[in-house]
Amino acid sequence: MQSLTIVFAIAIVFGALGAYLAEKKGRKHYEGFLLGFLFGFLGIILELFLPSKKIDKNK
């Protein structure tokens, strides 16, 4: 049970990092969170290689 808690905590950390990276690139934060949470380090690498989106400041 304790190892499951540790794995879940690590997944949340990767999810938070993915959300941060996605926001910095103009993408939706939940997209980055899901990639980081579900795929861990691989999801973070994937988020780094995704293209940035242009931010429309008129909205």
C-alpha positions as YAML, in Angstrom:
chain: A
units: angstrom
residues:
- id: 1
  name: MET
  ca: [0.00, 0.00, 0.00]
- id: 2
  name: GLN
  ca: [2.84, 2.36, 0.81]
- id: 3
  name: SER
  ca: [4.49, 1.85, -2.57]
- id: 4
  name: LEU
  ca: [1.20, 2.68, -4.32]
- id: 5
  name: THR
  ca: [1.11, 5.99, -2.44]
- id: 6
  name: ILE
  ca: [4.65, 6.79, -3.53]
- id: 7
  name: VAL
  ca: [3.88, 5.96, -7.17]
- id: 8
  name: PHE
  ca: [0.77, 8.15, -7.04]
- id: 9
  name: ALA
  ca: [2.74, 11.04, -5.52]
- id: 10
  name: ILE
  ca: [5.41, 10.78, -8.22]
- id: 11
  name: ALA
  ca: [2.70, 10.72, -10.89]
- id: 12
  name: ILE
  ca: [1.22, 13.93, -9.47]
- id: 13
  name: VAL
  ca: [4.64, 15.60, -9.53]
- id: 14
  name: PHE
  ca: [5.14, 14.62, -13.18]
- id: 15
  name: GLY
  ca: [1.61, 15.84, -13.92]
- id: 16
  name: ALA
  ca: [2.29, 19.20, -12.31]
- id: 17
  name: LEU
  ca: [5.52, 19.57, -14.26]
- id: 18
  name: GLY
  ca: [3.71, 18.67, -17.47]
- id: 19
  name: ALA
  ca: [1.00, 21.24, -16.76]
- id: 20
  name: TYR
  ca: [3.63, 23.92, -16.11]
- id: 21
  name: LEU
  ca: [5.44, 23.15, -19.37]
- id: 22
  name: ALA
  ca: [2.19, 23.13, -21.33]
- id: 23
  name: GLU
  ca: [1.18, 26.54, -19.97]
- id: 24
  name: LYS
  ca: [4.59, 27.97, -20.86]
- id: 25
  name: LYS
  ca: [4.13, 26.76, -24.44]
- id: 26
  name: GLY
  ca: [0.62, 28.22, -24.78]
- id: 27
  name: ARG
  ca: [-1.09, 24.86, -24.56]
- id: 28
  name: LYS
  ca: [-3.86, 23.75, -22.19]
- id: 29
  name: HIS
  ca: [-2.60, 22.87, -18.73]
- id: 30
  name: TYR
  ca: [-4.75, 19.76, -18.37]
- id: 31
  name: GLU
  ca: [-3.20, 18.33, -21.54]
- id: 32
  name: GLY
  ca: [0.26, 18.59, -19.98]
- id: 33
  name: PHE
  ca: [-0.99, 17.24, -16.66]
- id: 34
  name: LEU
  ca: [-2.48, 14.16, -18.27]
- id: 35
  name: LEU
  ca: [0.63, 13.48, -20.32]
- id: 36
  name: GLY
  ca: [2.87, 13.81, -17.26]
- id: 37
  name: PHE
  ca: [0.56, 11.91, -14.93]
- id: 38
  name: LEU
  ca: [-0.11, 8.97, -17.25]
- id: 39
  name: PHE
  ca: [3.27, 8.62, -18.96]
- id: 40
  name: GLY
  ca: [5.69, 10.09, -16.41]
- id: 41
  name: PHE
  ca: [9.10, 11.09, -17.73]
- id: 42
  name: LEU
  ca: [8.14, 10.07, -21.27]
- id: 43
  name: GLY
  ca: [5.14, 12.41, -21.11]
- id: 44
  name: ILE
  ca: [7.39, 15.30, -20.03]
- id: 45
  name: ILE
  ca: [9.73, 14.63, -22.94]
- id: 46
  name: LEU
  ca: [6.75, 14.51, -25.29]
- id: 47
  name: GLU
  ca: [5.45, 17.82, -23.94]
- id: 48
  name: LEU
  ca: [8.86, 19.40, -24.54]
- id: 49
  name: PHE
  ca: [8.80, 18.36, -28.20]
- id: 50
  name: LEU
  ca: [5.22, 19.43, -28.91]
- id: 51
  name: PRO
  ca: [5.07, 22.69, -30.86]
- id: 52
  name: SER
  ca: [4.14, 25.90, -29.10]
- id: 53
  name: LYS
  ca: [0.77, 27.42, -29.84]
- id: 54
  name: LYS
  ca: [0.41, 31.10, -30.54]
- id: 55
  name: ILE
  ca: [-1.37, 32.93, -27.74]
- id: 56
  name: ASP
  ca: [-4.15, 35.22, -28.96]
- id: 57
  name: LYS
  ca: [-4.09, 38.24, -26.66]
- id: 58
  name: ASN
  ca: [-7.26, 39.74, -28.20]
- id: 59
  name: LYS
  ca: [-9.51, 37.29, -26.36]
...
